[in-house]
Amino acid sequence: MIYLRRPTPITHGHVACMDSPWAITSIGQAQFRRGDFAATYGDGSVQDILSLDLCDWDDPGIVYGVNARKSPRQIVDEVPAQVRANLDDGATLVPDAQIHSWFLDPGITDAGLPSAANDELLLVNTTGSWDDRPWATTRVPNLFPAGDYVRNTINPATMEGADESGRAAADAVSRAAGSSATPATEFALYQEPALAPWRRADDVRYRLGLPNAFDLIRPYRP
């Protein structure tokens, strides 16, 4: 997380830095918080927080030419540089002068050492994993798992899937407790009908052993 001295609403939602070698995604937090952000959080001088995910820890960056496993200081120098390089007005939006401080997830351990590790890996459901995933209701009477690894009507590993599994778990707890409360509303994943031909074509390509038509891999060019 990078703490900023002024509001920086780059966009109302997530930013995907498609050309960043570390595959960075980010979101500005202040735009989604109610009230006076600076007065509520920190020492009063922080106006925004840019939360970032680094999805590629192995490819070299654009500042030091090394990967994200080397040192926290290099990460902090590298990430804003990659964000700026991917925004039309990046140097103005996220200048060094506006960076108040930073925080690196403590789940990242031993940075700079061969034993560097991430204790909080991003879940990506793999082919064939459905059969190994639990439902919100289990054979253990008082065990109700929730999270995007739990089977539900929204399959992808997303916050929507996690939310859906949370509603299913809440309903399971309610039923087990004999509660008469109104069940949570559960949803199904919306699939745009106009994209159905593309999905069918992708199924055919998969059966033929061909890659997805949009699976275009190109090297990073700084």
Residue pairs with C-beta under 8 A, 6 or more apart in sequence:
1 49
1 50
1 51
1 52
1 102
1 103
2 49
2 50
2 52
2 76
2 79
2 80
2 94
2 99
2 102
3 42
3 46
3 48
3 49
3 99
3 100
3 101
3 102
3 103
4 46
4 47
4 48
4 49
4 50
4 94
4 98
4 99
4 100
5 45
5 46
5 47
5 97
5 98
5 99
5 100
6 47
6 48
6 98
7 28
7 30
7 31
7 37
7 47
7 48
8 28
8 30
8 47
8 48
8 50
8 93
8 94
8 98
9 28
9 30
9 31
9 48
10 26
10 28
10 87
10 93
11 28
12 31
13 27
14 25
14 26
14 27
15 25
15 26
15 27
15 83
15 86
15 87
16 25
17 23
17 24
17 25
17 26
17 82
17 83
17 85
17 86
18 86
19 85
19 86
19 220
20 82
20 83
20 85
20 86
21 56
21 59
21 60
21 61
21 62
21 82
21 220
21 222
22 54
22 55
22 56
22 57
22 59
22 61
22 68
22 78
22 79
22 82
23 54
23 55
23 56
24 52
24 53
24 54
24 55
24 79
24 82
24 83
24 86
25 52
25 53
25 55
26 50
26 51
26 52
26 53
26 83
27 50
27 51
28 48
28 49
28 50
28 51
29 48
29 49
29 50
29 51
30 37
30 47
30 48
30 49
33 40
33 41
37 46
37 47
37 48
38 44
38 45
38 46
38 47
41 49
42 100
45 100
46 100
46 101
50 83
50 94
52 79
52 83
53 122
54 68
54 75
54 79
55 122
56 68
57 67
57 68
57 69
57 118
58 67
58 68
58 69
59 67
59 220
60 66
60 67
61 67
61 68
61 74
61 78
61 81
61 82
62 78
62 81
62 82
62 85
62 222
63 74
63 77
63 78
63 81
64 70
64 74
64 77
64 78
66 74
68 74
68 75
68 78
69 111
69 112
69 116
70 111
70 112
71 111
71 112
72 104
72 108
72 111
72 112
75 104
75 111
76 102
76 104
80 94
80 96
80 99
83 90
83 94
84 90
84 91
84 93
84 94
85 222
87 93
87 94
104 111
105 120
107 118
107 119
107 120
108 116
108 117
108 118
108 119
109 115
109 116
109 117
109 118
109 119
110 116
110 117
122 157
123 147
123 148
123 149
123 157
124 157
125 133
125 148
125 149
125 155
125 156
125 157
130 151
130 155
133 149
133 150
133 151
134 145
134 149
134 150
134 151
135 150
135 151
135 168
136 144
136 145
136 146
136 150
136 151
136 152
136 165
136 168
136 169
136 171
136 172
137 144
137 168
137 172
138 144
138 145
141 176
142 176
144 169
144 172
144 173
144 176
145 165
145 169
146 162
146 165
146 166
146 168
146 169
147 162
147 165
148 156
148 157
148 158
148 159
148 161
148 162
148 165
149 157
150 165
150 168
150 169
151 165
152 161
152 164
152 165
152 168
152 186
153 164
153 186
153 187
153 188
153 189
154 160
154 161
154 164
154 187
154 188
154 189
155 161
155 189
156 189
160 189
164 186
164 187
167 184
167 185
167 186
168 184
168 186
170 184
171 183
171 184
171 186
174 181
174 183
191 199
198 213
201 213
202 212
202 213
205 211
205 212
205 213
206 212
